């Protein structure tokens, strides 16, 4: 089942389709839609997952990095 994601990239509202079989999560989908390479980001996430005890560290890092890249207000659209 396809879903939709709404987000702002550099304060411009955008909306894309999301399919779980194509992307791991909605953040990878929006980065792909904007043409952003996540290689360094994904390796850092892997290191944080190995050293931290909970998922809060990964969430905080993800939120900060995507805000730094220019993303905000990332949500699934309920249909």
N, C-alpha and C positions, 0 to 999 in steps of 0.2 A: 504494500500500500504506500503510495507516494504521499509525502507531507509537504508543507510549505514552511519556509523560514523567513522571517522578517528581521531586518537589522539596519543599522546605519553605518555607512562607511564614509568617514571624513564628513560627518553631519549630513549626508545625503541618504534618504530612506531607500532601501532596496528590498526586493523580495525574490526568492528563488525556490525551486523545487528541491526536495530532499528525498533520497531513497537510501535506506539502510544498507542495501547490498552494494552500493557504490562508495559510500563514505563511512568511516568509523563513527563519527559524531558530527553535529551540526557545525562545529568550529572548523573542522577540516573542509566541510562543504563550502562555507562562506569564503575561506581562504582560497580554495580552488576557483571559485567564481570570480574572485578579484585578481587571480594570477599570482598569488603570493606563495613563495617556496617555504615550506615548513620543516625542512630537513634539520636545521639547527634547533628549532623549537622542539621537535619530537625527540631528539637525542637528549635535550635538557630535561624534558618530562620524564624520560626513562631513568635518568640519573636521580631525579627527585623521588620517583616511585621506589627506587631501590634503597634510598637512604632515609626516607620519612616513614613514620609509623601509621599515618592516616592519609585519607584522601584530601583533607583540607589544604595541605601544602600544594598539591597539584592544582586544585581549583583556584587557589589564590594566585599561583604563578600564571595559570592560563588566563585568568581575568586581567591581570596586569599586562601581560604580553599582548593580548588582543586589543586592549585599550591603547597601548603604545603604538600598535600598528594602525590605529584609527578606527577600530570597530567599537560599536556601542549598541545597546538595546537589542541584544540577540535573543530571539524568542521563536518557538514553534507557534504556528497559527492553528488554533483549534477550529476544526470544520465540522 
